[in-house]
């Protein structure tokens, strides 16, 4: 692709958020590990390269690095945080431990620079570092400073190499998107014309060529991600695709029937329903640790697909709805593992398929929805509430039983219904109920109760990498709470989670 930006990942948790911001500039980008050979990178003919942040120190013995030659191939480079320090180190400067670290919002002052074109002289940026550039490389000048960081940004305009200590990708940095636009559109000369329609068309064409006349099996959960992935593959190969919907017993209320109706009525797909609730609950009996739950469910999914595939005869490809946040949160390269996703970290070593297809692997959640609309999927389906691959297993804290699953199903249905009645379903990006493993004393009808507490979770987010709790009107929470304690058995307390991500994740487990 001629209009391509490459993001070299050095292990930062915000690496894929950088990618999201780049795409918001209308620029298509791909994230590659820092181990990608320079020859491969050059063959992709990128117009811009971004080094991400990371948790290491550049002077560490085992720290991720790259060949300095990348700064001399004529492609504009922007280094962010660790990436900035790496550029300074590669170019002969020095990086040291700072006497004062910078974490959070920091005031910085800029000088004339193409990177900061149009920005005010003083602004606020988000910092997260203990090391700093202590000696400037030859040929570079300082373009931004803070009180404690004399080299908050450095540059070599002749080489089109720029390095900034702050994080322009996070919302806390004022004018962060303007900084990225200045680099991508102003310095690198990208046109900013990438859009979802073209991406969908190219992906369908690639799938058609890659699959050929072979058969495909789709792991269909009925959620937005797997639905869009299935429709995309169906557009490419039609009846060569067979969808298997595994009813794990971990679905939301009435969701199994809704999934079957959606696939057959809306898309005329070949769909096989496998009722496997007993199989999954037997495997999960007594399991409380969330990572173990995810691993068990991930492996059992694959085993069910293998069993069904054998009934169908030879199946060459397995389709999964993996998206970018799944990949980054499951750990990639030097990134820390936050949690495993059933379609990423939970896959067993031996999978009885020729290849796994992940047509959405490069997309964020809002981009998946855009792709769904481009494919002609109804808005009601595209805007369905996100649902984790392990289902209600990660919305019941602790061990699983049929009774607990019924409790959380009923409470969740009430919460979603009240949100929709209030007309808030589009302004809140994700909302659901979870069953805590806490029991407490209550009183109902003059009698003492000792029952469970339901926790409600609702967040607003742009990309699902960071999120804030939704400010739901008190009257809506009041009505929801009243209905849950009156209509759902074994619940006497309703809690509302007001924690942002980070430090929390969106799901409870």
Buried (B, 14 or more C-beta within 10 A) or exposed (E): BEBBBBBBBBBBBBBBBBBBBBBBBBBBBBBBBBEBEEEEBBEEEBBBBBBBBBBBBBEEEEBBBBEEEBBEEEBBBBBBBBBBBBBBBBBEBBBBEBEEBBEEEBEBEBEEBBBBBEBEEEBBBBBBBEBBBBEBBEEBEBBBBBEBBBBBBBBBBEBBBBBBBBBBBBBBBBBBBBBBBBBBBBBBEBEEEBEBEEBBEEBBEEBBEBBEEBBBBBBBBBBBBBBBBBBBBBBBBEEBBBBBBBBBBBBBBEBBEBBBEBBEEBBEBBBBBBEBBEBBBEBBEEBBEBEEBBBBBBBBBBBBBBBBBEEEEEBBBBBBBBBBBBBBBBBBBBBEEBBBBBBBBBBBEEBBBEEBBBBBBBBBBBBBBBBBBBBEBEEEBBBBBBBBBBBBBBBBBBEBEEEBBBBBBBBBBBBBEBBEEBEBBEEBBBBBBBBBEEBEEBEEEEEEBEBBBBBBBBBBBBBBBBBBBBEBEEEBBEBBBEBBBEEBEBBBBBBBBEBBBEEBBBBBB
